[in-house]
Structures are given as C-alpha cells and as structure tokens.
Amino acid sequence: MTSNYLEKAYTPSAWSQRLPPNEVTDVHFKVMTTGSKNVQEEYSTESVLYGPYDSQKLEIVYQPEHNDDAPVIVFIHGGYWVEGCPENNMGIADQFVKHGAIYVGMGYDLAPKVSMPEIVNQSKAAFAFILNKFPKSRGIYITGHSAGGHLAARILEVDWVQQLQLTRNPIRGAVLMSGLYDLQPLLQMSVNNDVHMTEDIAKQESPMTHVDDVGKYCSSVEVVHVVVGEMESPEFKQQSSDYAKSCKKVGVNTEYRIVPNVDHFNLIENLMKGDYILTQITQKMMGLNT
C-alpha cells in the first residue's frame, strides 16, 4: 500500500458523506462540546487526577443520589493520540448516568509530549486507579473511540485479578468503537511525525499482538462489542473485523457490528440519543433500567 492510499484510508474525515472533511470535524467538535456543557449543567461532576500532570485526569459524572454498586462506564477519547481531552466528550454520559450508572472519561498525555508506550502505560494506570476508586461497583465497562478504542483494547489484555489482587476480572463488558488494532500502517502516515513510532514500537503497541492475553484474561467478560460505522473506510472496517475475529478465536465472546448510516464522527455523537442502536446496545450490556 502506498503512503498516499494509507493517508486517505486512515483520515476519517475523508470518508464522511454528510459534510466536507473540514466541516465534519468542526461540526463534531461543536456537537461534542455542547453535549458536554449540557451534562455539566445537569449532573454532578468531578475532576480527579490519577497522575502528576493535569492531563492525567478523570472526568466523573454521576447523579447526586447513586448507589455504591452502580455500574461504571469508562470512556477513552480519540484524536490519534495527539489531540482531544475528556472534558469535551462528557455529553455521551447522559444516556447512562440518567439510568443510574457512573461515567468516567479518561484523559492522558498526548504525543509528541510522550511516546506511544507511555500513553498506553498511562491508560492502564488510570484504569487501575478507577478500579480502586469504585471497588463496590457491580460492573466496570470499558469503551473507547478511534485512538481510544486502541487504548481500551490494550486495557483488556491486562491480568487485573493478579495485578490488583482481585477475586475476578472486574470488566464485565466492552464497546470498542472505530478502533485501531494494527498500528503498523500508520508508520507511513503524517500522524507518525508526532507519534514517533518505530516498526518495533508499532508492533508491540498494537492490540492484535496481544490477542492471546485478551483470551487468557477476558474469557469471563460477558461481551466485547467491536463496532465501526458504515460510512468509514475499508481499512477501519477491516481492522475492526480482524480484531473481532481474533478475539473470538481465543475464546472471548465478541460481537462485530457495522453500525448503519453513520461515519467515524456521528458514530459516537449519536450516543447522546436514547433511540440510537449503539446507545441501546451499551445500555443493555450494562443492565441499565431503560
């Protein structure tokens, strides 16, 4: 594959059929930030640092009256590891918090300030912090979009039982949205000017490299949904399909789905709507009263 082909294939805005590339990203930012402001006005929110820097934070959303055993949905934002922040993605909390869940948006340092291995390690450290913060939750559910889908997949490979001395894997389900599971094609793309991956790093930090570990530690997970938008590039669809098939082969209950009539951006924007199929799938996975 040529670098020109890969650049287009892995540029999500180039595949939207709703709007021109520059407009779809501007609209996406506006939709997500407006949704976040609405959530901040309606619910209780809390910013918590899990590391020494301001970007290593969690944005928590909950109802003032909530049960200690409430399910927790963890969301990791995208942005090709070079942009984005959890406070601009809080809008998707609404459809889960209103039904009794606790929402946690995860932040992390961005490239080129830090390397890909460090971003992955921060995400795992943040998730360990979350598990310790909500020990009575009846279920932790991990979700992520785009680069966040990549990081969520890396969290699935960890032996949390051994690492935190737990009796069982606390992850009950996952929704990986438009994720990147093989990073090697990105070596030929402009994004790598900031991420600075070598071939060895790209292979080591790819979720596809660690599928066997997911099989070892996630056999008890009720379901891992791997989803992608119908209006996304063939490469994004292929990556999601390959990862879902590989997880299923190692014994993980995996469901692959192409969500109809959405692109890379409104795939996640629509999570602010109660009648959206992916909202309903996630609510059902979490056992929420809807």
Contacts in CASP RR format, 6 or more apart in sequence:
PFRMAT RR
TARGET T0000
AUTHOR 0000-0000-0000
METHOD contacts of the structure
MODEL  1
MTSNYLEKAYTPSAWSQRLPPNEVTDVHFKVMTTGSKNVQEEYSTESVLY
GPYDSQKLEIVYQPEHNDDAPVIVFIHGGYWVEGCPENNMGIADQFVKHG
AIYVGMGYDLAPKVSMPEIVNQSKAAFAFILNKFPKSRGIYITGHSAGGH
LAARILEVDWVQQLQLTRNPIRGAVLMSGLYDLQPLLQMSVNNDVHMTED
IAKQESPMTHVDDVGKYCSSVEVVHVVVGEMESPEFKQQSSDYAKSCKKV
GVNTEYRIVPNVDHFNLIENLMKGDYILTQITQKMMGLNT
1 9 0 8 1.000
1 185 0 8 1.000
1 188 0 8 1.000
3 188 0 8 1.000
3 189 0 8 1.000
6 185 0 8 1.000
6 186 0 8 1.000
6 188 0 8 1.000
6 189 0 8 1.000
6 235 0 8 1.000
7 188 0 8 1.000
7 189 0 8 1.000
7 190 0 8 1.000
8 14 0 8 1.000
8 233 0 8 1.000
9 185 0 8 1.000
9 233 0 8 1.000
9 234 0 8 1.000
9 235 0 8 1.000
9 236 0 8 1.000
10 180 0 8 1.000
10 185 0 8 1.000
10 186 0 8 1.000
10 189 0 8 1.000
10 191 0 8 1.000
10 233 0 8 1.000
10 235 0 8 1.000
10 236 0 8 1.000
11 21 0 8 1.000
12 146 0 8 1.000
12 178 0 8 1.000
12 232 0 8 1.000
12 233 0 8 1.000
12 236 0 8 1.000
12 263 0 8 1.000
12 264 0 8 1.000
12 265 0 8 1.000
13 21 0 8 1.000
13 22 0 8 1.000
13 24 0 8 1.000
13 25 0 8 1.000
13 264 0 8 1.000
13 265 0 8 1.000
14 21 0 8 1.000
14 233 0 8 1.000
15 231 0 8 1.000
15 232 0 8 1.000
15 233 0 8 1.000
15 263 0 8 1.000
15 264 0 8 1.000
16 24 0 8 1.000
16 231 0 8 1.000
16 263 0 8 1.000
16 264 0 8 1.000
16 265 0 8 1.000
17 231 0 8 1.000
17 263 0 8 1.000
18 24 0 8 1.000
18 231 0 8 1.000
18 263 0 8 1.000
18 266 0 8 1.000
19 27 0 8 1.000
24 263 0 8 1.000
24 265 0 8 1.000
25 265 0 8 1.000
27 265 0 8 1.000
28 265 0 8 1.000
28 266 0 8 1.000
28 269 0 8 1.000
29 88 0 8 1.000
31 269 0 8 1.000
32 88 0 8 1.000
32 89 0 8 1.000
32 91 0 8 1.000
32 268 0 8 1.000
32 269 0 8 1.000
33 88 0 8 1.000
35 90 0 8 1.000
35 91 0 8 1.000
35 94 0 8 1.000
35 272 0 8 1.000
36 87 0 8 1.000
36 88 0 8 1.000
36 89 0 8 1.000
36 90 0 8 1.000
36 91 0 8 1.000
38 91 0 8 1.000
38 94 0 8 1.000
39 45 0 8 1.000
39 61 0 8 1.000
39 90 0 8 1.000
39 91 0 8 1.000
39 93 0 8 1.000
39 94 0 8 1.000
39 97 0 8 1.000
40 90 0 8 1.000
42 94 0 8 1.000
43 61 0 8 1.000
43 62 0 8 1.000
43 63 0 8 1.000
43 93 0 8 1.000
43 94 0 8 1.000
43 97 0 8 1.000
44 61 0 8 1.000
44 62 0 8 1.000
44 63 0 8 1.000
44 64 0 8 1.000
45 59 0 8 1.000
45 60 0 8 1.000
45 61 0 8 1.000
45 90 0 8 1.000
46 59 0 8 1.000
46 60 0 8 1.000
46 62 0 8 1.000
47 57 0 8 1.000
47 58 0 8 1.000
47 59 0 8 1.000
47 60 0 8 1.000
47 87 0 8 1.000
48 57 0 8 1.000
48 58 0 8 1.000
48 60 0 8 1.000
48 133 0 8 1.000
49 56 0 8 1.000
49 57 0 8 1.000
49 58 0 8 1.000
50 56 0 8 1.000
50 57 0 8 1.000
50 58 0 8 1.000
50 125 0 8 1.000
50 126 0 8 1.000
50 129 0 8 1.000
50 130 0 8 1.000
51 57 0 8 1.000
51 122 0 8 1.000
51 125 0 8 1.000
53 109 0 8 1.000
55 85 0 8 1.000
55 107 0 8 1.000
55 108 0 8 1.000
55 109 0 8 1.000
55 110 0 8 1.000
56 107 0 8 1.000
56 108 0 8 1.000
56 109 0 8 1.000
56 122 0 8 1.000
56 126 0 8 1.000
57 86 0 8 1.000
57 107 0 8 1.000
58 86 0 8 1.000
58 104 0 8 1.000
58 105 0 8 1.000
58 106 0 8 1.000
58 107 0 8 1.000
58 126 0 8 1.000
58 129 0 8 1.000
58 130 0 8 1.000
59 86 0 8 1.000
59 87 0 8 1.000
59 90 0 8 1.000
59 104 0 8 1.000
59 105 0 8 1.000
59 107 0 8 1.000
60 102 0 8 1.000
60 103 0 8 1.000
60 104 0 8 1.000
60 105 0 8 1.000
61 90 0 8 1.000
61 93 0 8 1.000
61 97 0 8 1.000
61 102 0 8 1.000
61 103 0 8 1.000
61 104 0 8 1.000
62 70 0 8 1.000
62 97 0 8 1.000
62 102 0 8 1.000
62 103 0 8 1.000
63 97 0 8 1.000
63 98 0 8 1.000
63 100 0 8 1.000
66 100 0 8 1.000
66 102 0 8 1.000
67 100 0 8 1.000
68 136 0 8 1.000
68 137 0 8 1.000
69 136 0 8 1.000
69 137 0 8 1.000
69 138 0 8 1.000
70 100 0 8 1.000
70 101 0 8 1.000
70 102 0 8 1.000
70 137 0 8 1.000
70 138 0 8 1.000
71 100 0 8 1.000
71 101 0 8 1.000
71 102 0 8 1.000
71 137 0 8 1.000
71 138 0 8 1.000
71 139 0 8 1.000
71 140 0 8 1.000
71 141 0 8 1.000
71 172 0 8 1.000
71 286 0 8 1.000
71 287 0 8 1.000
71 288 0 8 1.000
72 101 0 8 1.000
72 102 0 8 1.000
72 103 0 8 1.000
72 104 0 8 1.000
72 130 0 8 1.000
72 134 0 8 1.000
72 137 0 8 1.000
72 139 0 8 1.000
72 140 0 8 1.000
72 141 0 8 1.000
73 93 0 8 1.000
73 96 0 8 1.000
73 101 0 8 1.000
73 102 0 8 1.000
73 103 0 8 1.000
73 104 0 8 1.000
73 141 0 8 1.000
73 143 0 8 1.000
73 282 0 8 1.000
73 286 0 8 1.000
74 104 0 8 1.000
74 105 0 8 1.000
74 106 0 8 1.000
74 127 0 8 1.000
74 130 0 8 1.000
74 140 0 8 1.000
74 141 0 8 1.000
74 142 0 8 1.000
74 143 0 8 1.000
74 152 0 8 1.000
75 86 0 8 1.000
75 89 0 8 1.000
75 92 0 8 1.000
75 93 0 8 1.000
75 103 0 8 1.000
75 104 0 8 1.000
75 105 0 8 1.000
75 106 0 8 1.000
75 143 0 8 1.000
75 144 0 8 1.000
75 145 0 8 1.000
76 105 0 8 1.000
76 106 0 8 1.000
76 107 0 8 1.000
76 108 0 8 1.000
76 123 0 8 1.000
76 142 0 8 1.000
76 143 0 8 1.000
76 144 0 8 1.000
76 145 0 8 1.000
76 148 0 8 1.000
76 149 0 8 1.000
76 151 0 8 1.000
76 152 0 8 1.000
77 84 0 8 1.000
77 85 0 8 1.000
77 86 0 8 1.000
77 88 0 8 1.000
77 89 0 8 1.000
77 105 0 8 1.000
77 106 0 8 1.000
77 107 0 8 1.000
77 144 0 8 1.000
77 145 0 8 1.000
77 147 0 8 1.000
77 148 0 8 1.000
78 84 0 8 1.000
78 144 0 8 1.000
78 145 0 8 1.000
78 146 0 8 1.000
78 147 0 8 1.000
78 148 0 8 1.000
78 149 0 8 1.000
79 146 0 8 1.000
79 147 0 8 1.000
79 148 0 8 1.000
80 146 0 8 1.000
80 147 0 8 1.000
80 191 0 8 1.000
80 195 0 8 1.000
81 110 0 8 1.000
81 111 0 8 1.000
81 116 0 8 1.000
81 119 0 8 1.000
81 147 0 8 1.000
81 191 0 8 1.000
81 194 0 8 1.000
81 195 0 8 1.000
82 110 0 8 1.000
82 111 0 8 1.000
82 112 0 8 1.000
82 191 0 8 1.000
82 194 0 8 1.000
82 195 0 8 1.000
83 110 0 8 1.000
84 110 0 8 1.000
85 107 0 8 1.000
86 105 0 8 1.000
86 106 0 8 1.000
86 107 0 8 1.000
89 105 0 8 1.000
89 268 0 8 1.000
90 103 0 8 1.000
90 105 0 8 1.000
91 272 0 8 1.000
92 103 0 8 1.000
92 268 0 8 1.000
92 271 0 8 1.000
92 272 0 8 1.000
93 103 0 8 1.000
94 272 0 8 1.000
95 271 0 8 1.000
95 272 0 8 1.000
95 273 0 8 1.000
95 274 0 8 1.000
95 279 0 8 1.000
95 283 0 8 1.000
96 103 0 8 1.000
96 282 0 8 1.000
96 283 0 8 1.000
96 286 0 8 1.000
96 288 0 8 1.000
97 103 0 8 1.000
99 283 0 8 1.000
99 288 0 8 1.000
99 289 0 8 1.000
99 290 0 8 1.000
100 288 0 8 1.000
100 289 0 8 1.000
101 286 0 8 1.000
101 288 0 8 1.000
102 134 0 8 1.000
102 137 0 8 1.000
104 130 0 8 1.000
106 123 0 8 1.000
106 126 0 8 1.000
106 127 0 8 1.000
106 130 0 8 1.000
106 151 0 8 1.000
107 126 0 8 1.000
108 119 0 8 1.000
108 122 0 8 1.000
108 123 0 8 1.000
108 126 0 8 1.000
108 151 0 8 1.000
109 118 0 8 1.000
109 119 0 8 1.000
109 122 0 8 1.000
110 119 0 8 1.000
111 119 0 8 1.000
111 194 0 8 1.000
111 195 0 8 1.000
111 196 0 8 1.000
112 194 0 8 1.000
112 195 0 8 1.000
112 196 0 8 1.000
114 122 0 8 1.000
115 195 0 8 1.000
115 196 0 8 1.000
115 201 0 8 1.000
116 183 0 8 1.000
116 195 0 8 1.000
116 196 0 8 1.000
116 197 0 8 1.000
116 201 0 8 1.000
116 202 0 8 1.000
116 205 0 8 1.000
117 201 0 8 1.000
117 204 0 8 1.000
117 205 0 8 1.000
119 151 0 8 1.000
120 151 0 8 1.000
120 154 0 8 1.000
120 205 0 8 1.000
123 151 0 8 1.000
123 154 0 8 1.000
123 155 0 8 1.000
124 154 0 8 1.000
124 155 0 8 1.000
124 158 0 8 1.000
127 142 0 8 1.000
127 155 0 8 1.000
127 158 0 8 1.000
128 160 0 8 1.000
128 163 0 8 1.000
128 164 0 8 1.000
130 140 0 8 1.000
131 140 0 8 1.000
131 160 0 8 1.000
131 164 0 8 1.000
131 166 0 8 1.000
131 170 0 8 1.000
132 164 0 8 1.000
134 140 0 8 1.000
137 170 0 8 1.000
139 170 0 8 1.000
139 171 0 8 1.000
139 172 0 8 1.000
139 286 0 8 1.000
140 170 0 8 1.000
140 171 0 8 1.000
140 172 0 8 1.000
141 171 0 8 1.000
141 172 0 8 1.000
141 173 0 8 1.000
141 174 0 8 1.000
141 175 0 8 1.000
141 282 0 8 1.000
141 285 0 8 1.000
141 286 0 8 1.000
142 152 0 8 1.000
142 155 0 8 1.000
142 156 0 8 1.000
142 171 0 8 1.000
142 173 0 8 1.000
142 174 0 8 1.000
142 175 0 8 1.000
143 149 0 8 1.000
143 152 0 8 1.000
143 174 0 8 1.000
143 175 0 8 1.000
143 176 0 8 1.000
143 177 0 8 1.000
143 282 0 8 1.000
144 151 0 8 1.000
144 152 0 8 1.000
144 175 0 8 1.000
144 176 0 8 1.000
144 177 0 8 1.000
144 179 0 8 1.000
145 177 0 8 1.000
145 178 0 8 1.000
145 179 0 8 1.000
145 267 0 8 1.000
145 268 0 8 1.000
146 177 0 8 1.000
146 178 0 8 1.000
146 179 0 8 1.000
146 180 0 8 1.000
146 264 0 8 1.000
147 179 0 8 1.000
147 180 0 8 1.000
148 179 0 8 1.000
149 176 0 8 1.000
149 177 0 8 1.000
149 178 0 8 1.000
149 179 0 8 1.000
149 180 0 8 1.000
150 179 0 8 1.000
150 180 0 8 1.000
150 181 0 8 1.000
150 183 0 8 1.000
150 207 0 8 1.000
152 174 0 8 1.000
152 176 0 8 1.000
153 176 0 8 1.000
153 179 0 8 1.000
153 181 0 8 1.000
153 207 0 8 1.000
153 214 0 8 1.000
153 243 0 8 1.000
154 205 0 8 1.000
154 207 0 8 1.000
154 210 0 8 1.000
155 171 0 8 1.000
156 171 0 8 1.000
156 174 0 8 1.000
156 207 0 8 1.000
156 214 0 8 1.000
156 217 0 8 1.000
156 218 0 8 1.000
156 221 0 8 1.000
156 224 0 8 1.000
157 207 0 8 1.000
157 210 0 8 1.000
157 213 0 8 1.000
157 214 0 8 1.000
157 217 0 8 1.000
158 213 0 8 1.000
158 217 0 8 1.000
159 213 0 8 1.000
159 216 0 8 1.000
159 217 0 8 1.000
160 166 0 8 1.000
160 169 0 8 1.000
160 170 0 8 1.000
160 171 0 8 1.000
160 217 0 8 1.000
161 167 0 8 1.000
161 168 0 8 1.000
161 169 0 8 1.000
161 217 0 8 1.000
168 220 0 8 1.000
169 217 0 8 1.000
169 218 0 8 1.000
169 220 0 8 1.000
169 221 0 8 1.000
171 218 0 8 1.000
171 221 0 8 1.000
172 221 0 8 1.000
172 222 0 8 1.000
172 285 0 8 1.000
172 286 0 8 1.000
173 221 0 8 1.000
173 222 0 8 1.000
173 223 0 8 1.000
173 224 0 8 1.000
173 225 0 8 1.000
173 285 0 8 1.000
174 221 0 8 1.000
174 223 0 8 1.000
174 224 0 8 1.000
174 225 0 8 1.000
175 225 0 8 1.000
175 227 0 8 1.000
175 278 0 8 1.000
175 281 0 8 1.000
175 282 0 8 1.000
175 285 0 8 1.000
176 224 0 8 1.000
176 225 0 8 1.000
176 226 0 8 1.000
176 227 0 8 1.000
176 240 0 8 1.000
176 243 0 8 1.000
177 227 0 8 1.000
177 228 0 8 1.000
177 267 0 8 1.000
177 268 0 8 1.000
177 278 0 8 1.000
178 227 0 8 1.000
178 228 0 8 1.000
178 229 0 8 1.000
178 232 0 8 1.000
178 236 0 8 1.000
178 240 0 8 1.000
178 264 0 8 1.000
178 267 0 8 1.000
178 268 0 8 1.000
179 228 0 8 1.000
179 236 0 8 1.000
179 239 0 8 1.000
179 240 0 8 1.000
179 243 0 8 1.000
180 186 0 8 1.000
180 239 0 8 1.000
181 206 0 8 1.000
181 207 0 8 1.000
181 208 0 8 1.000
181 239 0 8 1.000
181 240 0 8 1.000
181 242 0 8 1.000
181 243 0 8 1.000
182 206 0 8 1.000
182 207 0 8 1.000
182 208 0 8 1.000
182 239 0 8 1.000
182 242 0 8 1.000
183 197 0 8 1.000
183 202 0 8 1.000
183 203 0 8 1.000
183 205 0 8 1.000
183 206 0 8 1.000
184 199 0 8 1.000
184 202 0 8 1.000
184 203 0 8 1.000
184 206 0 8 1.000
185 235 0 8 1.000
186 192 0 8 1.000
186 195 0 8 1.000
186 197 0 8 1.000
186 202 0 8 1.000
187 197 0 8 1.000
187 199 0 8 1.000
187 202 0 8 1.000
197 205 0 8 1.000
203 209 0 8 1.000
207 214 0 8 1.000
207 243 0 8 1.000
208 242 0 8 1.000
208 243 0 8 1.000
208 246 0 8 1.000
211 243 0 8 1.000
211 246 0 8 1.000
211 247 0 8 1.000
211 249 0 8 1.000
211 250 0 8 1.000
212 250 0 8 1.000
214 247 0 8 1.000
214 250 0 8 1.000
214 252 0 8 1.000
215 247 0 8 1.000
215 250 0 8 1.000
215 251 0 8 1.000
215 252 0 8 1.000
216 250 0 8 1.000
218 224 0 8 1.000
218 247 0 8 1.000
218 252 0 8 1.000
219 251 0 8 1.000
219 252 0 8 1.000
221 252 0 8 1.000
221 253 0 8 1.000
222 253 0 8 1.000
222 285 0 8 1.000
223 253 0 8 1.000
223 254 0 8 1.000
223 255 0 8 1.000
223 285 0 8 1.000
224 244 0 8 1.000
224 247 0 8 1.000
224 252 0 8 1.000
224 253 0 8 1.000
224 254 0 8 1.000
224 255 0 8 1.000
225 254 0 8 1.000
225 255 0 8 1.000
225 257 0 8 1.000
225 281 0 8 1.000
225 282 0 8 1.000
225 285 0 8 1.000
226 240 0 8 1.000
226 241 0 8 1.000
226 243 0 8 1.000
226 244 0 8 1.000
226 247 0 8 1.000
226 254 0 8 1.000
226 255 0 8 1.000
226 256 0 8 1.000
226 257 0 8 1.000
227 240 0 8 1.000
227 256 0 8 1.000
227 257 0 8 1.000
227 258 0 8 1.000
227 259 0 8 1.000
227 267 0 8 1.000
227 278 0 8 1.000
228 236 0 8 1.000
228 237 0 8 1.000
228 240 0 8 1.000
228 257 0 8 1.000
228 258 0 8 1.000
228 259 0 8 1.000
228 267 0 8 1.000
229 236 0 8 1.000
229 237 0 8 1.000
229 258 0 8 1.000
229 259 0 8 1.000
229 260 0 8 1.000
229 262 0 8 1.000
229 263 0 8 1.000
229 264 0 8 1.000
229 267 0 8 1.000
230 258 0 8 1.000
230 259 0 8 1.000
230 260 0 8 1.000
230 261 0 8 1.000
230 262 0 8 1.000
231 261 0 8 1.000
231 262 0 8 1.000
231 263 0 8 1.000
231 264 0 8 1.000
232 263 0 8 1.000
232 264 0 8 1.000
232 267 0 8 1.000
236 264 0 8 1.000
237 258 0 8 1.000
240 256 0 8 1.000
241 256 0 8 1.000
244 254 0 8 1.000
244 255 0 8 1.000
244 256 0 8 1.000
245 254 0 8 1.000
245 256 0 8 1.000
247 254 0 8 1.000
248 254 0 8 1.000
257 281 0 8 1.000
259 267 0 8 1.000
259 277 0 8 1.000
259 278 0 8 1.000
260 277 0 8 1.000
262 270 0 8 1.000
267 278 0 8 1.000
270 276 0 8 1.000
270 278 0 8 1.000
270 279 0 8 1.000
271 278 0 8 1.000
271 279 0 8 1.000
271 282 0 8 1.000
273 279 0 8 1.000
274 280 0 8 1.000
280 290 0 8 1.000
283 290 0 8 1.000
284 290 0 8 1.000
END
